[in-house]
Amino acid sequence: MEKKFVVVDLETTGHSIKSGDEMIEIGMAVIEEGRITERLSAFVRPQKPIPPFISQLTGIKDEDVAEAETFDVIAPRVLQLLDGGVFVAHNVQFDLTFLNEALEEEGYLPYTGPVIDTVELARILLPTAESHSLSHLTDLLELTHHEAHRAGSDAEATAELLLHLLARLEDLPLDTLRHLRRLAGKLFSAIEQEIDQAIQTVGLEADERFDSFRKIALKKRLEPTEQIAASQLEPFSPFVDRLNESVFPKLFPGYEARTGQLEMMRHVYQSLDQETPLLVEAGTGTGKSLGYLVPAAHYAIEHETPIIVSTHTIQLQEQLFARDLPLLRQLFDAPVEITLLKGRSNYMDLRKFEFFLSETEEPYNFTLAKAILLVWLTQTETGDLEEVSLPGGAAQGNIAIKQLIQSDSQSQLGRFDPWYSRDFFHHAVRRAKDATIIVTNHALLFSDIQYEAGVLPKGCPLILDEAHQIEEVASHHFGLVFDGHSFDRIFRQLGFSSDKKLLTRLVSLSDQFDLTELVEAHSETIDETLTELLEEADGLLTIIQAYGLELASRKERREGRVTVRFKRLDQSMRAVQESAKRVELVLRRLRQAIRAIHKLFHDQREHMSYRERSVVADLKTVIGQLEDVEQAIFETMLAPHDETVSWIETTVKNRKLTRIYTQPIDISDRLHREVFSKRTCILTSATLTVSNKFQFIEKRLGLSELETRRFIVPSPFGYAEKVRLMIPTDLPLLQDVPQATYSEVIADAIIRIAEVTEGRMLVLFTSNEMLRQTHDATKAALPDRFTLLSQGITQGSRQRLMKQFKQLDACLLFGTASFWEGVDVPGDDLSCLVIVRLPFAPPDQPIVQARSEQIEQQGKSSFFEYSLPQAIIRFKQGFGRLIRTTNDRGVVFVFDRRIETTRYGKRFVSSLPSVPVLAKPLDELTAELELFLNDTD
């Protein structure tokens, strides 16, 4: 029998009638026999005025609802439509709770029938969607949705979404549907009948799209294409000439030769061919990615060796795969095999997932995660867990779920693992060995070097994009971090014998191999040691937190977050070190007891089933985790290193957020020894030079002693015509006024500039505190037609803020660290960039402080050798946010007058492309700004 689905959407003044909120609009759509048969869309007259922010969100004003019926008049029609139906909504708990409260207030019984939540259903059936908001899903699926946040339109859109999702359900393989049927009873949505119907529709016939193994369906892998012999390639020089003369003109209408890009291709190929390192600064618009990908692919095919391309940001990786690499395939007759390789823990371990799936007692988040992952496995080709959106943040279990199913090196069963031939990580490594180009990230690259993991092929050429980030990323990965959550992971993985965790399974398993007495003895030791560890670990975190707060300034303690450097040989560290030694001893005893149990079972492995071996393998993972924590404690608190810097980060309120970092002060020798002397390396970025010289980056990265070639590709954009650099001379110097006063002054300046630009402004800060103060001052005086978005204040990730900025008119966006680079806003959405302060790293930042001290000890100026060039490179990154395409034009304001009052300030300007600089009072600059923006000739 066909079900009747009743889709409901409400617009309200808040979250609950019990809190005094009211309904202002209701939309309903009835689905019968696969189509919408009835609709209801009506305003509801509230008793109180609609709050302004609700009117702004929905577009519903008091005058719209003034003549509308009250809910008591509409309620009978609502109940009539609901009768005999399944209640459906996008986030059903809100709409159902609010509607039931409204019905009860009018004396009706609440709806208690079956419900379907299209958010939950979409999370399961569209596991890789970036967002599961209604507007995002309707855009993604190209469904009709005329007016977001209007009840009638939202109800109709949700109805279309439901029909789409139910159709997707019937496209799943039988094994996946059977698992979903078993899980369905623990979901909010009553979809058992729909799954049963899908099972009948799919039937028992094998589906060639899927590989079903051990009752889990995976997407069937495509066999890789065979490589064409290198002899079919023409030599590189005529190949590039042909690209320029005939291939590019066909691919790009109106193609104009990019001389710089073609030169870059030749330089990169020559360096690969001659095995010499190369530094390339390629300005915005030069086509940098193709500038290195074309010669890299040619060289890789020609020499039958893969080339590694490493990036810093996921955004650049996505750009390479979405735009540049498909184009690259069109340029070669030979197939260009491209693969993305990440760290092992990014990939799902199918053995672990099979066990996770078989667990029957779990919280709702785990049930939802199982359903999501089952569907995702029918779609993914990589097994990369970053593709899928799992439920809950860290506190709700997202991290815990990932840890339960992610691949690791310790718990591998090798030939005993039936999943081995299908393992995602090993498949990625195998593909990498046969690839033309391997795309990875700096984090994996330096972790691979640090731990000698052997994930990346050794010795093959390496191209490092976003190379200005190498020192920071390598320093982090060559260092160590100890944090309070390390212990949580151990307790969660191991548990106590009274919990249904790993130890309980091992005790049960011991009966089968006549090991009960020995295992129980060790298990008691483990229980006792875990209890001791719980106490000692808590004590260590308390002592570290207290020590950090004692060293911190009063200002830091007042703000609640503390970062303080310490030296291990200081007497004041003694209490921390004594506590750390006690924890280290407890961890060692725990590890020895667990290792003893592991050995007992390991000796019996030939007689074990696959499931039994898996339990023992998980024990090896715990041993590895314990070794990692021991090493982190020793390296961060006890080892007497002279060449590292250590610091504590903690909070006043939560000791669990305490961390200790240790990093090498200078990594140039290690990079020289372990990276640049072992393979050909090409380093490129839009920002590698200071005043057109590579000296700074060469010194910091250990390239000075190598015969490094250098090349600068100038940007093709006409900066002199398209950009103005404006410096208001009537703003105060920050050191002359209190920061709160300075924030008020620049807030006024920002508003005056925004009045001319009509928003479309990105304002870059170097301090979170100044951003907050300026946000408050700007918000208080900003005219209503403007929207202000501020990182850390406005809710949402960087990506979400950027999306809102592009969508909203008259918008101002305030950002700090991550907004200085990787932000791409082409066109009219951004016409003004404001740099509040020159981006010098805070001198009290531990790693900056230690590097500066080291330079001073060598008799050099840390300011001119380190702080200034680093700030100039960061400044160039910020400046590069403005002009992203040939047609862009705009203005950069620098509020920091040091750029024109100091000698070193001139070096910031000289490192930019040649642009007109105007240093005048703000009134004169805003007049110039208006003329410039209105001049379209």
N, C-alpha and C positions, 0 to 999 in steps of 0.2 A: 504493500500500500504506500502511495506517495505521501511524504510528509508535507505538512504546511509549516513554513518558516516565517516568522514575523520579525522583521529587522526593525530595531528601535534606535533612535538617536535623540538625545536631549541637549538643548542649550540651557544653561542654568547660570545663576549669579554666584555659585560656589559649589562646595562639595557635598553639603548635607542639609536637608530641610530642618533637621534637629538643631542645626547651628544658625538657623534663621535664613538660609538661602532659599531661592525660589526658582521655579521653572519659567523660562521665557519663550521657549519654542519647542515643539515636538514634531519629529518626523518619523513616519512608519512606512515600511514597504513589505507587502505580503507576497511570498513566493509559493506558487503551487505548480506542480508538474514542470518544474525547471524554468519558470518565467514569472515576472512580476505581474500580479493580477489586480492588486489594490494598493492605493497610496493614501497617506494622510500627511499633510504639512500644514501646521497651524501655529500662529503666535499664541502665547498664553500670557494673560495680563497679570503681572505681579502686584503685590501690595506696596512695594517700595521702589524708588528709582533704581535704574540699572547702574551699577558702578561703572565709571569711565573706562577702566581697563577691560571690562567685559564688552562694552560697546566697541572699543578699538579692536578687540579680537574677533568679534562676530559680525560687526557692522550693524547690530540691532540697537536702535535708540529708543528712548522713552516714547517718542511720538509713534513709533511703529506698533507698540503694544497697547497704546492708550485705549483703543476701541476694541481690542481683542477680547475673546471670551476667557473667563477664568477656568481653572482646571476642573472644577466641579461640573461645569457644563460639558467639557470635552471627555471626561473620564468614561462615560458609558460607551462612546464610540471606540475608545482605546481598548476597553475590555472586550467589546464585540470582535475587534480585529485579532486580539490575543487568543480568543477562545479556540482551544484545540490545536494551538500552534506551539512551535519551539521558539523560545525567546532568543533572539540573536542580536548581538551588539559588538561594536569594536571597543574592547575593554568592558566586558559585560558586567563586571562587578559594580562599576560606577552607575551605569544607566539603570540596571535592575534595582539596585539599592535605592536610588533616588526616586524612581517611579513607584516602587513599593511603599516608600515613606509617604509619597503624595497620595497614593490610593488609600492607605490606612488613615490618613488625615481626613479623608472625605468619607470614611466609614466603610470602605470596601476591603475585601480580603486581599492580601498580597498575592502576587503570582508565585507559585511554588513548583511549576512544571520544569521540564528539561530546558537547558540553555546551551548555546554555542557561543564561544568567544572567538571572534575572527582574528583577534591579535594572537591568541594561543595557536589557532589553526594555521595562521600565516607563518608563525615562527617555526612550526613543524614542517610545513610543506614548501616554504620559501626560506630555507635555512641560511642562504648566503646573502639575503637582502641586507643592505646597509642599515636600513631602518624599517620598522614595522608600523610606522605611523600611517594613517589612512591616506594622507596626501602623497606620501612617498610611494606607497604600494599602487595607488591608482596611476601615478606617473609611470612607474616601472612596468605595469601590465597594460598600460594604455586604455584604462577604463574611464568611463564618463564620470566627471566630478566637477561640476560647474562652480560651486561655491563652497570652499572649505569652511568649516565651523558654522555652517547653516544646517539645521536639523534635517530638512527635507532632502537636500543634496547629499548630505553625509549618509542618510539612511539608504538612499538609492545606490550610492557608490558602494556601501557595505554589502548591499544585496548582490550587486554585480561581483564583488570580491568573493562572497560566499560561493556563488555558482562557479566561479573560476577555480576556487580551492577544491570544491567537491569533484570537479572534472580532473584536477591534478591527482586526487586520491586514487582515481580509477586508472591512472597511468603508472602506478607503482607496481613493482614486481610482487609476486605472491609471498615470498619469504618476508619481505618488509611489512606487508599488510598483516600477516599473521602475528608478527611481533607487536605491531601497533594495536592490534585487537586485544592482545594480552595486557597492554599498558593502558588502554582507553579508560578503564574503570577508575583510574587514579587521576585522570585529567578533569578539568572544569567542564569541558565541552562534551555533550552527550552525542558521540559520533559512532557508537558501536554498530548501529544499524547501517550507517553509511559505509563503514568498513566491511561489514558482512556482504553488502551489495557489491562493493568493489571486488571482494574475493570471488564472488560468483561470476562477475563480469570478466575478470582476468583469467580465471580457469586454471587448469593444471599444465597447459602447454608452455614449454620453455620460451622465455623471451630472450632473443639473441642480443639485446642491448646490454644484458646484465650477466655478471659472473656470479652464480650462487654457489657458495661454499660454506659448509658447516652451518647451513640454514641462515646465513647472512648474505644479502645481495649487495654486490659491488658493481660500479660502472665498469664495463668491459674495456680493457686497455687496447689502444690501437698499436699495432706493430710499427716500430720506427722505420722510416724509409732508408734504403741503402745509400751510402755515400757514393757520389760519382768520383771517378779517379781525378787526381789533381792535374794530370796532364791536359785535361780539357779546359783549364783556366788559362785565359790570356795573361801576359805579364801585367803588373799592376799599373805602370805608367799609362800605357794605351787604354787600359780598362777605365781609369779615372777620366781620361780624355773623352772616351765614348759616353760615359755617364753624363758628362757636362754637355756634350754636343748633341746627343740624340735621346738618351734615356730619360734624363730629368725633364727636358722640354715636353716629352710625351706624358709624363706622370703629373707634372705641375703646370697647369695652364698659366701663361704669362711668366714663365720661369725666367729669372735673371740670374746669371752666374754669381755665386758667392765666392769670390776670389779667396777670402780668408779660409772658408771651409775646405776648399780644394787644396789649399796649401797645407792646412792641418792634416788632411788625409795623407798627403805625401810625407810629411814629417813623421807621423805616427808609423806609417809603413816602414820608413827608413830606419827608425829606431828599433822596431821589431826585427827587421832584417839584419841590422848590425849589432843587435843585442846590447844597446846602450840606453840608459834611462833618459826620459824626456819629461820636461815640465811644460805644460801648455795652459796659458790663461786664455780662455775663449769667452769674450764678452757676450752679453745678452743678444740673441738674434743671430748668432753666427752659425747655428746648426751644429752645436758642439757634439751632440750624441752621434749623429751620422758621421761627423768628422773623425770619430775614433772607431765606430762600429764597422764602417765599410772596409778600412784597411785591416781591422782585426779579423773580420770574416774571411777576407781574401787570404791573409797569412795563415789562418787556421786551416782552411781547406787545402791550401798549397802545401803546408808542412804536416798535415794530418795530426795536429795537436790542438787541444782546446785552449781557448783564451778566456781568462776570468775577468769579468767586469764587476767591480765592487762599487756600491753606492752607499750613501749614508742614510737617505730617507726612503721610506716606502713609496712616497709620492713619485720620486724619480724612477723607481723600479716599475711602478704602474705605467708611467709615461713610456718607458722603454718597451714594455710588452704591448701596450695598447696602440702606440703610434709608430715608434721607430723600428721595432723588430719585424712587424709585418711588411713594412716598406722594404726593409733589408732583403727579405726573401724574394722580392720582385726584381732585385738588381742582379741576382746571380742565376746562372743556368743550373749550377750544382745546388742541391738542397742545403739550406742553412738550418742546422738543428740548434735550437736555443732552449736552454733549460734554466729554471730557477732553483737554486739550492740554498736551503736555510739550515740553521742548527737543528740537531737531532730532536730536541724537545719540542720543536714546532710540529712534528709529524705524529699522527695517531699510530699507536701500536695496536694492531688488530687482535693480537692475543689478549692484551689487557682489556680491550673493548668487549670481547666475547665474555670475559669474566664479569665485567661491569654490568653487562646486559643481563647476566644470569642472576645477579643479586635481586632478591625480592623485597627486602625491607629497606626502603629509602625515603627521604623527604620528597616533596612535590618537585623541587628543582631538579632532582636526579631523574625522576620519571620523565619530566619534560625534556631534559638533556638527552635521554636515551632515544626518545621519539625523534628529536631533531637530528641526532647523529645517524640514525637508521636511514632517514630520507637523504641526508647529505651524502652518505656513502654511495647512493645510487647516482650521484651527480658529480662527485669530485674525481679528478684524475690524479691529484697530487697527494691527498691525505693531509694537506697543510691545515692545521687547526685554526689558523688565522682567517681562513675563508668563512668560517661558520660562527654565527652569533649564538653563544651559549647563555643560559639564563643566569641572572644575578651577578652582582659585582663580587669583589673579593670576599666581602663579609657574608654574602649569601651562598657562596660555594662555587663560583665560577672557576677560581684558581684551583680549588680542591678537585673539581671535576676534571680539569685539564691534567692535573698531576696523576690522577687515577688512570688516564688513558694515553698519556704521552710516551713516546719512545725514549728509552735510555739504554746506555751501553752495558750496564751491569746485569740487567735481568734477561739478557738474550738467551734463548734456548738453542740457537743454531739449528743443527740437523733434526733436533727433537721438536721443533716448532712447525706445526702443519701450515702456519700462515707465512712461513719464511719466503716462499716464492712470490707471495703477494704483498710483502712488506713495503710500505710506502717509502720509508727512509732509504732502504737498500735499493729500491727501484730508482729513486732520485739520484743516488750516488752512481748507479750503473749508467743511467742516462747521461750524467755529467761526463763520464769518461768517454762517451761516444759523441758528445756535443761539439758543435762548432764554437758556441759561445755559452759560458756558464755565467749567469747573473746571480750575484750574491750581495751581502751587505758587509759593511766594515766590521760589524759586531761579530759575525761568524768568522770572518777572515782572521781577526786577531785572537778570537777564542781558539780557533784551529791551531794557530801558532803557539799560543800560551800553553795549551794542554796537549800539543802534538797529537791531535785527534785523527789526522790523516783523512779528514772528510774531503777536503779540496785536493785535486791532483797536484803533486809536487812538481816544482820546477817550470811549469808552463807559464807563459807571459801573463802579466797582471796589469789591468787598467783600473786606476783608482779615480772615479769621478767624485765630485764634492770633496776633493783632496784637502781643502782647507780645514776639514774636520778631523783629519787623521790623528793629530797629536792628542786631542781630547779623548777620542774613542779608544785609541791604543792604550793610553794611560789608564783608562778605566778598566780595560780588559787585562792589562798586565798587573793590575792591583787586585785587592780582595775586599770583600764587604762582609761584615758580621752584623746580623740584625736579629731582633727578638723573635721574628717569625720562623727562624731556623728551627727552634725547639718545637713550635706548633706543628711544623711539618712532620717531625719525628713522632710526636705523640699521636698525631692523626693517622700516620702510616702504621705505627706499631700498636698503639693502644695498650690497655692493660688486659690481663687474662680474663677479667670479668666482662670485658667488652667483646662483641662478636668481631674481633679484628684478626690480624695475622697470627698472633701467638696462639689464639684459640684454635685456629685451623691447624697449626703445626702440632699442637698437643693431640688433637683428634687424629691427625695423620700418623703420629708416633705409634699408636696402637697396632697399626697394620705391619710395622716393621720391628716390633719388639723393642722399641726405644722409649717406652712410656716413662720409665723411672728416670732415665738420664735427661730426657727433654723436660720433664716436670721440674727436676732439680734446677736446671738452667733457667727455666721459665720463672721459678720463684726468685732467683737471683735478678733476673731482668725486671720483674715487678718491683722488687725492693729498690733496685738502681733507678728505675723510672721515677719512683716516688722521691728519691733523693735528688734526682736531676730536676724535677719540678721545683723543688725548694731552692736548690743552688742556682738554677737558671734565673729564677725570679729575683734572687738576691743579687746576682751579677747585674741584671738590667737596672735594678734599683740603685746600685752603687755607681754604675756608669752614668745614669741619668743625674744623680746628685753631683757627681764630679763635673759633668758638663755644665750644669746650672751654676755651680760654684765658680767656674772659669768664665762664664758668660757675663756680658755687660748687663747693666740694669735695663737698658732699652730692649735688648733681646729677650730678657725674661718677661718684660712687660708685653711684648708682642706674642709671646707664647712658643716661638720656635727658635732654637739655638743651634749655632754651628761654631764649634771651638776646636782649635788645633791643640794637640798635646804632643809631648815628647816622652817616649817610653822610659827613658832613664831618669826622668824627674822623680824626686822623692814623693811628690804628691800623688803619683800613679800607683804607689805601693798597694793601697787598699783594693784598687781595681785589679791589679795583677794577682794578688793573693786569691781573690774570688775567682778570677779566670783560671788559675791553676787548679783550684778545687773542682770547677766545672770540667776542666780538661781531664782530670783523673776519673771523674764519674763517667764521662763519655767513653773513656778508654775501657773501663770495666764493663760498661754496657756493650761496647763493640766486641769485646773478647767473649762475653757470654753468648751473644748472637752468632758470632763466628763459630763457636763451638757447636751450637745447634745446627748451623748451616753445614758444617763438616759431617756431622752424624748423618744427615739426610743426603748430602752429596755423595757419600760412599755407597748409598743405596740407589743412586739415580738410574742404573741400568734396569732395575726392577720396578720403576715407577711409571705410572700412566702420565699422559700429557698434562692432565689437570694437576696431578700431584707435583710434577716438575715445575709447573707454573707457580705454585704456592712457594716452593723453595727458591725459585728465581727472584720472587718479590723480596725475599729475605736479603738477597745479595744487594738489591737496590737500597735497602735500609742501611746496610753496612757502608755502602758508598756515601750515603747522606751523612752518616756519623763521621766518616773520615773528612768530608768536606767541612763540617762544622768545627771539628778539631783543628784543621788547618787554618780556618778563618780566625779562630780564637788565638792561635799561636802567632800568626802573621800580623794580626792587627794590634795585639796587646802585649805580646811577650818577646817576640824576636827583636834583637837589638840592631835594627837596620839603620845605616847612616844615609843611604841613598833614597829613602822613601819619606813621604810626608803622611801623617795620620791625623784624623780629626773625628770628632763626635758630632752627630746630628741627633737632636732629641727634642722633645716637647715638654712643656711644663705639666701638661695634664695626663699624658699617656706614655708610660715607659715602654710599652710594646712597640712604639714607633721609634725607639732608639736604634741608631746604627753607628757602626765605626767603620771608617774607610781607611785603607792604606793604598797609596799609589806611588809609583816611581816618580822622582822629581824630573829627571831627564831621560827620555826614551830614545834619544838620537842614536846612541851606540847600538842599542838592541835592534832598532829598525834597520840600521845599516847592516848589522850582522845577520839577522834572521829573515829579512825581507829583500832589501835592495841588492844585496850581494849574491842572492840565490836565484834570482830570476829577472828577466827584463821587465821593468816597471814604467808605465806611462801614468803620470799624475796630471789631472786636469780639473779645472774649476773656473768659474767666472771671476773668482777673487783669489789670486795667488801672489800678486805683486804688491809692493809698496813703492810708490813713485816709479813704476815701471821696472822694478828690479825684483828678482826672485830670492835675494840674499836671505831674507828672514826665514822663509819656508825651508830653504835648503839647510840652514843651520839647525832649525828646530827638529827636522826629520832625519838628519844624518846623511844628507846627500852631498855635503860640501866636498868630501874627499873623492867623490866619483866624477867621472868625466860625463857630466850631465848636460844634455842639450836643452835649450830653452827656446820657447816660441810664444809670441803674443799675437792672438787673433783679435784685431779691433772690432768693436761692435759696428754693424752696418747702419745702425740707427743714427739719424741726424740730430744728435743731442743739442747742438748749438741753436737749432731752429725750434726744437720740440720741448725743451726743458729750460726752466729758470731756477737758479739756486738763490733763495732769499734769506737774508739774515737780519732780523729786526734789531736795530741798534739801541732801542729804548727799553728793552727788557733788562732786568737786573741780572748781575752775575749771581749764581746760586750761593757762592760763599759769602755774599754781602747781605743776604736776607735769610730769615728762618725758612725752612723747607715749606711749612704750611703757607707762608706768605707767597713764596715763589709759585706754589701750586695754584693759588688763587689768581695770580697775575697771568700765568700761562693759560689757565682756564678761560679767562677773558679774551686772551689773544686767539685761542682756538675758536671761540664763538664768533669773533669778528671775521676770521678767515672763512669759517663755515657759511656765514651770511653771503659771502661772495661766491663760494664754490657750490653752494646748495648741498652741503654735506660732502659725500664722496671723498671722505678723508680717512687716511690711516695714520694714527698717531703712535709712534714708537717710543717706549720708555725703557730705561735701564733698571728701574727699581719698582717692585710691586707696591711699596708703600707710597711712592710718589704717584703711581697710577691711581691708587685708591683715593688719595687726597684730591687729585685733579678731577677724577670722576665725580666725586661728591660736589666739588665747586662748580663743575660744568653742568651737572644735572640740575642744580638749583637754579641756574640762570638760562638754561637752554630753551629757546622758543619751542612751542608744542609741535611744530611741523617736523622737527628733527627727531631722529632716533639715535640713542647712544648705546653702543654695545661695548662692554669692557671685559677683557680676559680676567677670569678669576672672580668676577662679580656677576656678570650676565651668565646664566646657566647654559652649559653646553661646551663641547669640545672645540678645538681650534677649527676643525672642518665645519662644524655646525655654525660657528660664528661667521666664518667666511661665506658660507652659503646664504645666511641671513643678510649679510652686508651686501652681497650681490643682488639679492631680491628686493631689498627695501630702498625706497627713495629717500633722499636727504639723510643719509646715515653717516655716523661717525663711529670708527672702530678704534679702541685703545688696546694696544698689545704690548707684551714684554718679550722675553727671550725668544720663544719659538716663532714669533711673527717677524723677526729680523731676516729670516730666509725661508725659502720654500713656499712663499705666499705668491700666488699667481692670479692677478686681477686685471686681465686685459680690457681695453676699451674704456667707455665712459664711466664705468662703475667707480673708478679711482682716478681722480684728477689732482689730488693734493696729498703729499706725504709730509708729515711733520716729524722731525727728529728732535726730541726734547733735550737730550743730553748726548754728548759724544760718548760712544759706547766703550769706555774703559772698563775693564773687569774690576770689581771691587778689590781694593788692595788688601783687605783683611780676609779674602777668600783663601783658605789654607793652601791650595795647590799654587795659586798665583803668588802668595807670600813666599812659599818655599822656593819657587823658581826664581823669584826676584832676589832673594837672599843668595842663592847659588851664583847668580850672575854678578852680584856686587862683590862676592868673595873672590871672583876672578879679576877684580879691578875694573869692571865695566859698569856702565850705567844701565840699571834694569829698566829704567823708563824708556830710554831710546833703543835699547836692544830687544825689549820684550813688550812692555805695556803699550807703547805707542804703535808699533807695527801691528800688533794684535787688534788694537782698537780701529786702526785704519781699514784692515781687512773686514772687520765687522761692519764698519760704516759703509763700505762699498756694497756689502750684502744688503743693508737696509736701503741704500740709494737705488739698488737694482729692482726694488719692488715696484717702482713707478712705471717704467717704460718696458712693456712686455711684447709689444708688436710694433710693426712699422707705422701704424696709424695713431698710436698712443701719443698723447702730449700732456704735460702737466707741470706742477711746481713742487719743488722741495723746499720746505722751510726748516732751517736749523735754528733752534732757540738758544743753543749754547754758544754764547758770544766768544768763547775761547777760540773758536774757529777763525775769528778775524782779529782778536786782540793779542794772540800769542804767536810766536815764531813757528812753533810746532803745528799750530792750527792750519797753517798754509799747506802742510804736507797732506792733510785730509783732502783739500781741494785739488792739489796737484795729482792725486791718485785717481781722481774721477775722470771720465771723458770730458773733453773741453766743453764747458757750459758757461753762459753768462752768469756772473755773480752780482747780486744787488744787495748792498748793505745800507739800509735806510731805516728811519722810524717806521713803525708798523702801519700808520695811516697811509704813508706814501707807498708802502709795499702792497697794501690791499688795493689801492688805486691801480698800480702797475699790474697786479694780479688780474683785476677785472678786464683791463685792456688786453692782456695776453690771452686769457681764456676766450674772450669774444672775438679775437682776431683769427678768423678761419682761413685766411689767405695762405 
